[in-house]
Amino acid sequence: MMKKHLKRAERALDVGSGCGYMTVCMAKMMPVKSTVIGIEHVQQLVNDSIENVSKHHKYFLDSKKIQFVCNDGREGYAIGGPYDVIYIGAGTCLFIFLIQSN
């Protein structure tokens, strides 16, 4: 279901990006000149994400197609928005309501 939206998306947000796996999956489905921002509130997970992506998809980081930020994603991440797609890997209904404005 998400793939059809990602195929034409310019900007996407991965909330609770963890190890970076879903962020890479999203980037692979999106057009060449697009951006996925992975937001994670644990700095060590951000560091791990960058390390993981660097192993096999470093070009996504070098081209800025994938960017990781350490921040509290419960209210989204307006700095990189607006987003065509927001994937919430760690959320609740209240959480989804809070980020709808992004």
C-alpha positions, -999 to +999 in steps of 0.1 A: +000+000+000+028+024+009+047+016-023+022+034-046+026+066-026+064+063-024+068+059-061+059+095-066+069+110-033+095+138-030+098+138+008+091+110+033+095+107+071+103+075+089+094+080+126+111+056+149+137+047+123+156+023+146+184+005+127+175+022+094+161-008+075+127+007+067+143+040+058+164+022+031+133+003+019+115+036+015+144+052-003+146+024-028+109+028-037+111+066-042+122+086-072+159+094-076+157+130-065+138+125-033+146+125+004+138+102+034+144+115+069+147+089+096+140+103+130+150+084+162+151+097+198+180+074+208+214+088+195+230+053+195+203+041+172+210+070+149+247+061+149+239+025+142+215+035+114+243+055+097+267+026+101+243+001+088+233+021+057+270+029+051+278-008+046+256-014+015+239+019+006+264+046+013+254+065-018+220+072-002+238+090+026+263+107+003+236+120-019+214+131+011+186+109-002+186+094+033+192+116+064+190+106+100+183+129+129+181+124+166+150+141+179+117+133+196+095+122+167+062+123+187+054+156+171+069+148+137+097+167+122+085+199+106+120+211+096+121+186+066+084+188+057+059+189+043+060+151+037+043+131+010+045+100+031+050+095+069+057+060+081+054+055+119+072+024+131+068+033+167+034+050+174+000+051+188-033+068+177-025+098+199+010+100+183-005+099+148-028+127+157+000+149+170+021+147+138-008+152+113+002+188+110+035+179+094 
